[in-house]
């Protein structure tokens, strides 16, 4: 059994005006949020080269069951301690013993896509303050 990377005890929860502006400019803004993101839904990754995935040809395949097969397009890779806003979580392909995937927005790119929740720096599989997709 693979032990999860240690959980960072200090999570950044501040959301700047530029972060809020980036959310409003994102493609999911109209359907996902009408205001600045909730600061308790900002999470960091713990691993190197974490793939932010999508399915450009069939977006519903990725959102119905997130997996490396259903989400074959890699929009970008994020590094340890990279901060992401988590819209929602859904069960999909199990990665590292964790069956959840999260739909995230990276404000630095900006990109929206799916990552395996296993790579989120949090000690449990399910994120407590994030709704199901």
Secondary structure, 3 states (H helix, E strand, C coil): CCCCCCCCCCCCCCCCHHHHHHHHHCCCHHHHCCCCCCHHHEEEECCCCEEEEECCCCHHHHHHCCCCCCCCEEEEEECCCCEEEEEEEEEEEEECCEEEEEEEEECCCCEEEEEEHHHECCCCCCCCCCCEC
